[in-house]
């Protein structure tokens, strides 16, 4: 696993957070196609979505993978059972290369309030795929640090899950 961290001292104690933006990088043995499906199909997304200590029940995941289409998922704390709904709108989809979506909070049928933009770039790497996640326009630097931590462990789950599947997106 690879984490790309900034060395800018202005970022403070959390080196990958620049003000309200952050970038994380991982390399996986999975193909760009398998990684893309893990972001754009409900079954594969549910398998890894959410930080360590949370799971995302498949029946809470909805994906309409087209520009202008939406996604939603409910992360559930393994410790408390507390539910964390999230949702957004796809802004750009380039098969096997790029996924851009809004990130926000949803709940109980209320409209999604998007407060961040997530860009996932996929590039072929020796024997697999390099995934770079950039999240911008987060509410505050403190929120960005928390979200960076969450995404970091979620990406670890994604890479581990794809490796366990032999680099495929088996449901």
C-alpha positions in Angstrom: 0.0 0.0 0.0 1.2 3.5 -0.8 0.1 6.7 0.8 0.9 9.9 -0.9 1.5 12.6 1.7 2.4 16.2 1.3 5.5 17.4 3.1 4.2 21.0 3.2 4.6 22.2 6.8 1.6 24.5 6.4 -0.5 21.3 6.4 0.1 21.0 10.1 0.0 17.7 12.0 -1.9 15.9 9.2 0.5 15.9 6.3 -1.9 14.8 3.6 -4.4 17.6 4.3 -3.9 21.0 2.5 -6.4 23.4 4.0 -9.6 21.7 3.0 -8.3 19.3 0.4 -6.4 16.0 0.6 -5.0 13.4 -1.7 -4.4 9.7 -1.1 -2.8 7.1 -3.4 -2.9 3.3 -3.4 -1.6 0.7 -5.8 -3.4 -2.6 -6.3 -2.8 -5.7 -8.4 -6.4 -5.4 -9.8 -7.1 -4.1 -13.3 -8.4 -0.5 -13.8 -11.7 -2.2 -15.0 -12.1 -4.0 -11.6 -11.2 -0.9 -9.6 -13.6 1.3 -11.7 -16.5 -1.2 -11.1 -15.7 -1.1 -7.3 -16.6 2.6 -7.5 -19.6 2.4 -9.9 -21.5 -0.8 -9.1 -23.5 -1.4 -5.9 -22.3 -4.9 -5.0 -18.6 -4.2 -5.3 -19.0 -0.8 -3.7 -20.7 -2.3 -0.6 -17.9 -4.7 -0.1 -15.4 -2.0 0.9 -17.2 1.3 1.3 -16.5 3.0 4.7 -13.6 3.2 7.1 -12.4 0.3 9.1 -14.8 -0.4 11.9 -17.8 0.1 9.6 -19.6 -1.9 7.1 -22.0 -1.0 4.3 -25.0 -3.3 3.9 -25.6 -4.1 0.2 -29.3 -3.2 0.5 -28.4 0.4 1.5 -26.3 1.0 -1.7 -27.9 2.6 -4.7 -25.8 3.5 -7.8 -27.0 5.3 -11.0 -23.5 5.4 -12.6 -24.0 8.2 -15.2 -23.2 11.8 -15.2 -26.0 13.5 -13.2 -26.9 10.2 -11.7 -26.7 9.6 -8.0 -25.2 7.2 -5.5 -26.0 6.6 -1.9 -24.8 4.2 0.9 -25.3 3.8 4.6 -22.2 3.0 6.6 -22.9 1.2 9.9 -20.6 1.2 12.9 -19.7 -2.3 13.9 -19.3 -1.2 17.5 -22.5 0.9 18.1 -24.7 0.1 15.1 -25.0 3.8 14.4 -25.8 4.6 10.8 -24.0 7.1 8.7 -25.8 7.8 5.4 -23.9 9.5 2.6 -24.8 10.3 -1.0 -23.9 12.4 -4.0 -24.1 13.0 -7.7 -21.8 11.7 -10.4 -20.1 14.6 -12.1 -17.7 12.8 -14.5 -17.3 9.2 -15.4 -14.5 8.0 -17.8 -14.6 4.2 -17.9 -11.6 2.6 -16.2 -9.9 6.0 -15.8 -11.8 8.6 -13.7 -14.8 9.0 -11.4 -15.8 12.4 -10.0 -18.7 12.7 -7.6 -20.1 15.0 -5.0 -20.0 13.9 -1.4 -22.6 14.7 1.1 -24.9 13.6 3.8 -28.4 12.2 3.2 -31.0 10.8 5.5 -34.6 9.8 5.9 -35.5 10.9 2.4 -34.1 14.4 2.8 -32.2 15.9 -0.2 -28.5 15.4 -0.3 -26.4 18.4 0.8 -23.1 18.0 -1.0 -20.1 19.6 0.7 -17.1 18.1 -1.0 -16.0 16.8 -4.4 -14.1 13.5 -4.8 -12.0 12.7 -7.8 -10.7 9.2 -8.3 -8.1 8.8 -11.0 -7.0 5.3 -12.2 -3.8 4.6 -14.1 -2.3 1.4 -15.2 0.7 0.5 -13.1 3.1 -2.4 -13.3 0.9 -5.4 -12.7 -2.2 -3.5 -11.7 -3.6 0.0 -11.0 -2.6 3.1 -9.2 -5.6 4.8 -7.6 -5.4 8.5 -6.6 -8.2 10.0 -4.6 -8.5 13.7 -4.2 -11.2 15.3 -2.1 -11.7 19.0 -2.2 -14.0 21.7 -0.8 -14.4 20.0 2.5 -16.1 22.2 5.2 -13.0 22.7 7.4 -9.4 21.5 7.7 -10.4 19.5 10.8 -13.2 17.8 8.7 -10.7 17.2 6.0 -8.3 15.5 8.4 -11.1 13.2 9.7 -12.3 12.4 6.2 -8.7 11.7 5.1 -8.3 9.2 7.9 -11.7 7.6 6.9 -10.9 7.4 3.2 -7.4 6.0 4.0 -8.7 3.0 5.8 -11.5 2.6 3.3 -9.0 2.5 0.4 -7.0 -0.1 2.4 -10.2 -2.2 2.6 -10.7 -1.8 -1.2 -7.1 -2.8 -2.0 -7.3 -5.8 0.4 -10.7 -6.9 -0.9 -9.5 -6.8 -4.5 -6.4 -8.7 -3.6 -8.5 -11.4 -1.8 -10.5 -11.7 -5.0 -7.4 -12.2 -7.1 -7.7 -8.7 -8.6 -11.3 -9.1 -9.7 -14.5 -7.5 -8.4 -16.3 -10.7 -7.5 -19.4 -10.1 -5.5 
